[in-house]
């Protein structure tokens, strides 16, 4: 049932199965006459990769040289 404020309750079984937790942001869309809720990924995908290549390689050229097997990297 939809409340006067437009709120709905997602059954616990579905929340558990889909990993929806309190505070999770959901995006609602309409597809072919159906209401679809999508979990929003709050973490920026670029930020998630930041720090992945930690170490002595400080430039793209040095990283590419290491990948190619250049001796003077």
ROLODREN-927090 format. One record per atom (N, C-alpha, C): x, y, z; residue number from 1; atom name. Coordinates in pm, whole numbers, m for minus. Each point is the difference from the previous one (the first is absolute). Example, Ala and Ser with C-alpha at 12.3 -4.5 7.8 and 13.67 -1.06 7.14 Angstrom:
+--------+--------+--------+-----+-------+
:      u :      v :      w : num : atome :
+--------+--------+--------+-----+-------+
:   1319 :   m569 :    780 :   1 :     N :
:    m89 :    119 :      0 :   1 :    CA :
:     90 :    120 :      0 :   1 :     C :
:    m35 :    105 :    m72 :   2 :     N :
:     82 :    119 :      6 :   2 :    CA :
:    m77 :    109 :     73 :   2 :     C :
+--------+--------+--------+-----+-------+
***
This chain:
+--------+--------+--------+-----+-------+
:      u :      v :      w : num : atome :
+--------+--------+--------+-----+-------+
:     84 :   m116 :      0 :   1 :     N :
:    m84 :    116 :      0 :   1 :    CA :
:     90 :    124 :      0 :   1 :     C :
:    m43 :    101 :    m72 :   2 :     N :
:     73 :    126 :     m7 :   2 :    CA :
:    m61 :     97 :    101 :   2 :     C :
:     85 :     61 :     84 :   3 :     N :
:    m51 :     95 :    101 :   3 :    CA :
:    m37 :    132 :    m67 :   3 :     C :
:    m60 :     89 :     77 :   4 :     N :
:    m36 :    132 :    m51 :   4 :    CA :
:    122 :     78 :    m48 :   4 :     C :
:    116 :    m28 :     59 :   5 :     N :
:    124 :     66 :    m39 :   5 :    CA :
:     70 :    m70 :   m116 :   5 :     C :
:    m60 :   m107 :    m52 :   6 :     N :
:     61 :    m73 :   m111 :   6 :    CA :
:    101 :   m104 :     46 :   6 :     C :
:      1 :    m32 :    127 :   7 :     N :
:     96 :    m95 :     54 :   7 :    CA :
:    m54 :   m143 :    m12 :   7 :     C :
:     91 :    m93 :    m21 :   8 :     N :
:    m34 :   m142 :     m5 :   8 :    CA :
:     97 :    m76 :     90 :   8 :     C :
:    m41 :   m118 :     43 :   9 :     N :
:     87 :    m86 :     79 :   9 :    CA :
:     46 :   m116 :    m87 :   9 :     C :
:    131 :    m18 :     m6 :  10 :     N :
:     56 :   m114 :    m74 :  10 :    CA :
:      4 :   m117 :     97 :  10 :     C :
:    m61 :   m113 :    m37 :  11 :     N :
:      0 :   m115 :     92 :  11 :    CA :
:    142 :    m40 :     40 :  11 :     C :
:     18 :    m39 :    126 :  12 :     N :
:    131 :    m36 :     55 :  12 :    CA :
:     68 :   m109 :    m82 :  12 :     C :
:    m77 :    m99 :    m45 :  13 :     N :
:     58 :   m109 :    m80 :  13 :    CA :
:     68 :     55 :   m126 :  13 :     C :
:    m64 :     95 :    m66 :  14 :     N :
:     60 :     60 :   m120 :  14 :    CA :
:    120 :     87 :     36 :  14 :     C :
:    m11 :     78 :    108 :  15 :     N :
:    113 :     83 :     42 :  15 :    CA :
:    122 :    m86 :     30 :  15 :     C :
:    m21 :   m111 :     71 :  16 :     N :
:    111 :    m90 :     34 :  16 :    CA :
:     59 :    m63 :   m125 :  16 :     C :
:    m85 :    m49 :    m88 :  17 :     N :
:     46 :    m68 :   m121 :  17 :    CA :
:     77 :     93 :    m92 :  17 :     C :
:    m44 :    127 :     m6 :  18 :     N :
:     62 :     96 :    m91 :  18 :    CA :
:    107 :     87 :     65 :  18 :     C :
:     22 :    m21 :    130 :  19 :     N :
:    103 :     76 :     69 :  19 :    CA :
:    m35 :    147 :     18 :  19 :     C :
:   m127 :     31 :     13 :  20 :     N :
:    m44 :    137 :     22 :  20 :    CA :
:      0 :     26 :    149 :  20 :     C :
:     78 :     99 :     44 :  21 :     N :
:     12 :     31 :    142 :  21 :    CA :
:    m60 :    136 :     30 :  21 :     C :
:    m23 :     26 :    126 :  22 :     N :
:    m52 :    129 :     43 :  22 :    CA :
:     92 :    111 :    m50 :  22 :     C :
:    m57 :    103 :    m57 :  23 :     N :
:     79 :    110 :    m53 :  23 :    CA :
:     41 :    m17 :   m145 :  23 :     C :
:    m21 :   m118 :    m57 :  24 :     N :
:     34 :    m26 :   m139 :  24 :    CA :
:    m81 :     93 :    m90 :  24 :     C :
:     64 :     61 :    m97 :  25 :     N :
:    m68 :     86 :    m94 :  25 :    CA :
:    m49 :    m85 :   m117 :  25 :     C :
:   m127 :     14 :    m32 :  26 :     N :
:    m61 :    m70 :   m112 :  26 :    CA :
:    m45 :    101 :   m104 :  26 :     C :
:     17 :    m36 :   m125 :  27 :     N :
:    m48 :     82 :   m111 :  27 :    CA :
:   m119 :    m73 :    m62 :  27 :     C :
:   m107 :     72 :    m24 :  28 :     N :
:   m120 :    m62 :    m56 :  28 :    CA :
:    m16 :     40 :   m146 :  28 :     C :
:    m32 :   m100 :    m81 :  29 :     N :
:    m23 :     22 :   m144 :  29 :    CA :
:   m125 :    m75 :    m43 :  29 :     C :
:    m52 :     42 :   m110 :  30 :     N :
:   m116 :    m68 :    m59 :  30 :    CA :
:     48 :    m74 :   m124 :  30 :     C :
:    m34 :   m128 :     m5 :  31 :     N :
:     35 :    m83 :   m117 :  31 :    CA :
:   m124 :    m77 :    m43 :  31 :     C :
:    m47 :     32 :   m118 :  32 :     N :
:   m116 :    m70 :    m57 :  32 :    CA :
:   m117 :    m10 :     98 :  32 :     C :
:    m29 :    109 :     67 :  33 :     N :
:   m113 :      4 :     92 :  33 :    CA :
:     26 :    m58 :    138 :  33 :     C :
:    125 :    m38 :     29 :  34 :     N :
:     34 :    m53 :    132 :  34 :    CA :
:     94 :     96 :     71 :  34 :     C :
:    m10 :      5 :    131 :  35 :     N :
:     90 :     80 :     83 :  35 :    CA :
:    120 :    m87 :     37 :  35 :     C :
:    120 :     50 :    m31 :  36 :     N :
:    123 :    m75 :     27 :  36 :    CA :
:     88 :     84 :     93 :  36 :     C :
:     47 :    m62 :    107 :  37 :     N :
:     90 :     67 :     94 :  37 :    CA :
:    141 :    m53 :    m22 :  37 :     C :
:     96 :     91 :    m10 :  38 :     N :
:    141 :    m37 :    m20 :  38 :    CA :
:     82 :     55 :    115 :  38 :     C :
:     93 :    m82 :     51 :  39 :     N :
:     91 :     48 :    104 :  39 :    CA :
:     99 :     96 :    m66 :  39 :     C :
:     22 :    113 :     65 :  40 :     N :
:     93 :    100 :    m50 :  40 :    CA :
:    136 :    m26 :     61 :  40 :     C :
:    102 :     m8 :    m85 :  41 :     N :
:    137 :    m15 :     48 :  41 :    CA :
:     50 :    138 :     38 :  41 :     C :
:     19 :     24 :    129 :  42 :     N :
:     39 :    131 :     48 :  42 :    CA :
:    148 :     29 :    m20 :  42 :     C :
:     81 :   m102 :    m18 :  43 :     N :
:    144 :     20 :    m16 :  43 :    CA :
:     30 :     28 :   m147 :  43 :     C :
:     76 :    106 :    m24 :  44 :     N :
:     41 :     35 :   m136 :  44 :    CA :
:     96 :   m109 :    m50 :  44 :     C :
:    m26 :    m58 :   m117 :  45 :     N :
:     86 :   m109 :    m51 :  45 :    CA :
:    145 :     43 :    m17 :  45 :     C :
:     25 :    125 :    m33 :  46 :     N :
:    138 :     47 :    m14 :  46 :    CA :
:     67 :      7 :    138 :  46 :     C :
:    m73 :     50 :     99 :  47 :     N :
:     56 :      6 :    136 :  47 :    CA :
:     29 :   m140 :     53 :  47 :     C :
:    m79 :    m99 :    m40 :  48 :     N :
:     22 :   m137 :     45 :  48 :    CA :
:    133 :    m54 :    m50 :  48 :     C :
:     50 :     50 :   m114 :  49 :     N :
:    127 :    m46 :    m56 :  49 :    CA :
:    120 :     79 :     52 :  49 :     C :
:    m27 :    115 :     61 :  50 :     N :
:    108 :     85 :     48 :  50 :    CA :
:     85 :    m76 :    102 :  50 :     C :
:    131 :      5 :    m20 :  51 :     N :
:     92 :    m66 :     91 :  51 :    CA :
:     29 :   m145 :    m37 :  51 :     C :
:    m62 :    m49 :   m107 :  52 :     N :
:     19 :   m139 :    m42 :  52 :    CA :
:    145 :    m27 :    m41 :  52 :     C :
:     63 :     99 :    m61 :  53 :     N :
:    136 :    m18 :    m50 :  53 :    CA :
:    103 :     66 :     91 :  53 :     C :
:    m13 :    m21 :    129 :  54 :     N :
:     96 :     59 :     94 :  54 :    CA :
:    136 :    m65 :    m19 :  54 :     C :
:    102 :     75 :     29 :  55 :     N :
:    135 :    m53 :     m9 :  55 :    CA :
:     94 :    101 :    m61 :  55 :     C :
:    104 :    m47 :    m65 :  56 :     N :
:    102 :     89 :    m53 :  56 :    CA :
:    m35 :     57 :   m136 :  56 :     C :
:   m101 :    m47 :    m64 :  57 :     N :
:    m37 :     50 :   m132 :  57 :    CA :
:    m82 :    127 :     20 :  57 :     C :
:     57 :    114 :    m42 :  58 :     N :
:    m66 :    127 :     23 :  58 :    CA :
:    m51 :     65 :   m127 :  58 :     C :
:     21 :    m62 :   m114 :  59 :     N :
:    m48 :     60 :   m123 :  59 :    CA :
:    m54 :   m108 :    m93 :  59 :     C :
:    m80 :     44 :    m93 :  60 :     N :
:    m54 :    m93 :    m99 :  60 :    CA :
:    112 :    m60 :    m83 :  60 :     C :
:     99 :     84 :    m38 :  61 :     N :
:    113 :    m50 :    m80 :  61 :    CA :
:     76 :   m110 :     74 :  61 :     C :
:     24 :     20 :    130 :  62 :     N :
:     71 :   m101 :     77 :  62 :    CA :
:    m82 :   m127 :     10 :  62 :     C :
:   m131 :     15 :     20 :  63 :     N :
:    m88 :   m118 :     10 :  63 :    CA :
:     m2 :    m77 :   m132 :  63 :     C :
:    m13 :     71 :   m112 :  64 :     N :
:     m1 :    m66 :   m131 :  64 :    CA :
:    135 :    m66 :    m28 :  64 :     C :
:    109 :     66 :     42 :  65 :     N :
:    133 :    m58 :    m17 :  65 :    CA :
:     13 :   m130 :     77 :  65 :     C :
:    m54 :     m2 :    121 :  66 :     N :
:      7 :   m124 :     79 :  66 :    CA :
:    m82 :   m110 :    m67 :  66 :     C :
:   m117 :     36 :    m51 :  67 :     N :
:    m84 :   m101 :    m67 :  67 :    CA :
:     70 :    m56 :   m124 :  67 :     C :
:     73 :     84 :    m73 :  68 :     N :
:     70 :    m44 :   m122 :  68 :    CA :
:    130 :    m73 :     33 :  68 :     C :
:     48 :     15 :    123 :  69 :     N :
:    126 :    m62 :     36 :  69 :    CA :
:    121 :     84 :    m33 :  69 :     C :
:    m20 :    133 :    m15 :  70 :     N :
:    113 :     90 :    m25 :  70 :    CA :
:    101 :    m11 :    114 :  70 :     C :
:    127 :      4 :    m32 :  71 :     N :
:    104 :    m17 :     99 :  71 :    CA :
:     22 :    125 :     83 :  71 :     C :
:     m9 :    117 :    m60 :  72 :     N :
:     35 :    125 :     69 :  72 :    CA :
:   m119 :     69 :     66 :  72 :     C :
:    m86 :    m76 :     64 :  73 :     N :
:   m119 :     58 :     63 :  73 :    CA :
:     33 :     55 :    133 :  73 :     C :
+--------+--------+--------+-----+-------+
***
